[in-house]
Amino acid sequence: MRLGFIKEAVANLTVVIDMMEYVPAEVVANVLNNRGRAKALLGDIEGAIADFTAVIDMENSPAEVVARALEIRGIIEEHLN
């Protein structure tokens, strides 16, 4: 994977998240999950965990998206310990 592409993806996903009051919760939850995965690839583990936690804590986040966030956050935390 190209590092520049991943950084650009994080920036683009952040634009969508910044518009969250205009975007359905399902979209924001998916975007946060995707940005969390991209941050993890870039080595921003704290940022990735924060994004996954935001999905988990977000009101109206779809159950399947929360499940993915819990799974990925758990894998990251397991590797940290």
Protein Blocks (a to p, Z undefined) as FASTA:
>chain_A
ZZklmmmmmmmmmmmmmmmmmpcfklmmmmmmmmmmmmmmnopamlmmmmmmmmmmpghi
afklmmmmmmmmmmmmmmmZZ
